[in-house]
Amino acid sequence: MENIRLPHTGRGNGTVPVSHAPNSTATVVEIKGGALSAFYVYGLIDTPDKLERGRMIVTHNYGGHRTRAVVPRKYTHLIVRRPSHGSLFPRWKLGFRASDSLPELVKSAEGGHPNVLRYAGARTTLRLEVSKGYVALTHRSLRGEGEKELHRSNGPFRGTVELPGSGLVEVDCLVRWSVTLPQ
């Protein structure tokens, strides 16, 4: 998969305006942290009529990897916050991409951090495996709408979940995970 440009950079806490993708696709944030960086990313609505912090979008745990998450259209900005127990000034870079540029889940995928995969197929079962720790699997339309929780547990877990069809599969997990489509 090609990496996108990450034009927004920071060290410690910060706020970044969201560059939303066209309405036919969802907006996905892609974040890279420094090797010793851990931080949380929250949605923010900042308009002349409203200022409200939203839910946590994604957690980035230590390591120089890229983390991805869907950004709901209602958010105008993202807030990056370091955890109270983490490094004092975590380094981060972030950018935005349209969901149609995500890697397509054709056979299997694996990782050790949150990710978003694009699935273009019929209703099926998806085999999920996580050795330990928290995992949540969510499905949305390719436009990022209609969030449906497919699975949530504190591992270990090995089993199947129902995938309703084409859309985005968001994996929220900070340990090794894998998903596999049936042969």
C-alpha positions as CSV (number, residue, x, y, z in Angstrom):
1,M,0.0,0.0,0.0
2,E,1.3,3.4,-0.8
3,N,1.8,5.8,2.1
4,I,0.1,9.2,1.9
5,R,1.8,12.5,2.7
6,L,1.4,13.5,6.3
7,P,1.5,17.3,6.2
8,H,0.5,18.1,9.8
9,T,3.1,17.6,12.4
10,G,3.3,18.2,16.1
11,R,5.0,17.4,19.4
12,G,2.7,16.9,22.4
13,N,-0.8,18.1,22.3
14,G,-2.3,19.7,19.2
15,T,-5.3,20.5,17.1
16,V,-5.6,20.0,13.3
17,P,-8.4,21.0,10.9
18,V,-9.9,18.0,9.1
19,S,-9.6,17.9,5.3
20,H,-12.7,15.9,4.4
21,A,-12.9,13.6,1.4
22,P,-15.6,14.2,-1.2
23,N,-19.1,13.2,0.0
24,S,-19.1,9.9,-1.9
25,T,-16.3,8.6,0.2
26,A,-15.4,8.5,3.9
27,T,-12.5,10.5,5.4
28,V,-9.7,8.5,7.0
29,V,-7.0,9.9,9.2
30,E,-3.6,8.4,8.9
31,I,-1.2,9.1,11.8
32,K,2.5,8.2,12.4
33,G,4.0,8.5,15.8
34,G,7.6,8.5,16.9
35,A,9.1,5.3,18.4
36,L,8.5,6.5,21.9
37,S,5.2,8.3,21.2
38,A,1.7,7.4,22.5
39,F,-1.3,9.6,22.2
40,Y,-5.1,9.8,21.8
41,V,-7.0,11.4,19.0
42,Y,-10.4,12.9,19.5
43,G,-13.0,14.5,17.2
44,L,-13.8,18.2,17.6
45,I,-16.7,20.3,16.4
46,D,-15.5,23.9,16.2
47,T,-18.0,26.2,14.3
48,P,-19.2,29.7,15.1
49,D,-22.3,28.2,16.8
50,K,-20.8,25.2,18.5
51,L,-17.6,24.0,20.3
52,E,-17.7,20.4,21.5
53,R,-15.2,17.7,21.9
54,G,-16.4,14.4,20.5
55,R,-15.4,10.8,21.0
56,M,-12.0,9.2,20.8
57,I,-11.2,8.4,17.2
58,V,-8.1,6.3,17.7
59,T,-5.3,5.5,20.1
60,H,-1.7,5.4,18.9
61,N,0.6,3.2,21.0
62,Y,4.4,3.3,21.0
63,G,6.2,2.6,17.7
64,G,6.9,4.3,14.4
65,H,4.0,2.7,12.6
66,R,1.0,4.3,10.8
67,T,-2.5,4.1,12.4
68,R,-5.7,4.7,10.6
69,A,-9.3,5.5,11.6
70,V,-12.5,6.8,10.0
71,V,-13.3,10.5,10.8
72,P,-17.1,11.1,11.0
73,R,-18.2,14.1,8.9
74,K,-19.5,16.0,11.9
75,Y,-15.9,16.7,13.1
76,T,-14.2,19.9,11.9
77,H,-10.9,19.2,13.7
78,L,-9.0,16.5,15.5
79,I,-7.4,16.9,18.9
80,V,-4.2,15.0,19.6
81,R,-3.6,14.5,23.4
82,R,-0.8,12.7,25.2
83,P,-1.9,10.3,27.9
84,S,-1.0,11.2,31.5
85,H,1.3,8.2,31.8
86,G,3.0,8.5,28.4
87,S,6.0,10.5,27.0
88,L,5.9,14.2,27.7
89,F,6.1,15.5,24.1
90,P,5.2,12.7,21.7
91,R,6.0,13.4,18.1
92,W,3.3,12.8,15.5
93,K,2.5,13.4,11.8
94,L,-0.9,13.1,10.3
95,G,-2.8,13.4,7.0
96,F,-6.2,12.6,5.5
97,R,-7.2,10.2,2.7
98,A,-10.4,9.2,1.0
99,S,-11.6,5.7,1.8
100,D,-11.4,4.6,-1.8
101,S,-7.6,4.8,-1.5
102,L,-7.4,2.3,1.3
103,P,-6.0,-1.2,0.8
104,E,-8.7,-3.7,-0.3
105,L,-9.3,-6.7,1.9
106,V,-9.1,-9.5,-0.7
107,K,-7.9,-12.5,1.3
108,S,-6.4,-11.5,4.6
109,A,-4.8,-8.7,6.6
110,E,-2.9,-8.4,9.8
111,G,-1.4,-5.8,12.0
112,G,-0.5,-4.7,15.5
113,H,-2.3,-1.3,15.6
114,P,-5.7,0.2,14.5
115,N,-6.4,0.1,10.8
116,V,-9.2,0.6,8.2
117,L,-9.7,-1.9,5.3
118,R,-11.9,-1.5,2.3
119,Y,-14.0,-4.6,1.4
120,A,-15.8,-4.9,-1.9
121,G,-17.8,-8.1,-1.8
122,A,-21.0,-9.9,-0.8
123,R,-22.1,-10.8,2.7
124,T,-19.7,-13.3,4.2
125,T,-18.0,-14.5,7.4
126,L,-14.7,-13.0,8.4
127,R,-12.3,-15.0,10.6
128,L,-10.8,-12.8,13.4
129,E,-7.9,-13.7,15.6
130,V,-6.3,-11.7,18.4
131,S,-4.0,-13.3,20.9
132,K,-4.6,-10.9,23.8
133,G,-6.0,-7.5,24.7
134,Y,-8.9,-5.4,23.5
135,V,-10.3,-5.7,20.0
136,A,-13.2,-4.1,18.3
137,L,-14.3,-4.6,14.7
138,T,-16.7,-2.2,13.1
139,H,-18.3,-2.0,9.6
140,R,-19.4,1.2,7.8
141,S,-20.6,2.0,4.3
142,L,-17.9,3.2,1.9
143,R,-19.2,6.7,2.6
144,G,-18.5,6.2,6.3
145,E,-22.1,5.9,7.4
146,G,-24.1,3.3,9.2
147,E,-21.6,2.2,11.8
148,K,-22.3,-1.4,12.9
149,E,-20.3,-3.2,15.6
150,L,-19.3,-6.6,14.4
151,H,-17.2,-7.8,17.5
152,R,-15.8,-6.4,20.7
153,S,-13.9,-8.4,23.3
154,N,-10.9,-8.6,25.6
155,G,-8.9,-11.4,23.9
156,P,-7.8,-13.9,23.3
157,F,-10.3,-14.5,20.6
158,R,-10.4,-16.8,17.5
159,G,-13.6,-17.1,15.7
160,T,-15.8,-15.8,12.9
161,V,-17.9,-12.6,12.6
162,E,-20.6,-11.8,10.1
163,L,-19.5,-9.2,7.5
164,P,-22.6,-7.5,6.1
165,G,-21.1,-6.8,2.6
166,S,-19.1,-4.1,0.9
167,G,-17.8,-1.3,3.1
168,L,-15.1,-0.2,5.5
169,V,-13.8,-2.6,8.2
170,E,-12.3,-0.7,11.1
171,V,-10.0,-2.7,13.4
172,D,-9.4,-1.1,16.8
173,C,-6.7,-3.2,18.4
174,L,-3.2,-2.4,19.9
175,V,-1.8,-6.0,19.7
176,R,-1.3,-8.5,16.9
177,W,-4.5,-9.2,15.0
178,S,-5.5,-10.9,11.8
179,V,-8.6,-11.1,9.6
180,T,-9.2,-13.7,6.9
181,L,-12.0,-14.1,4.3
182,P,-13.2,-17.6,3.5
183,Q,-11.5,-19.4,0.6
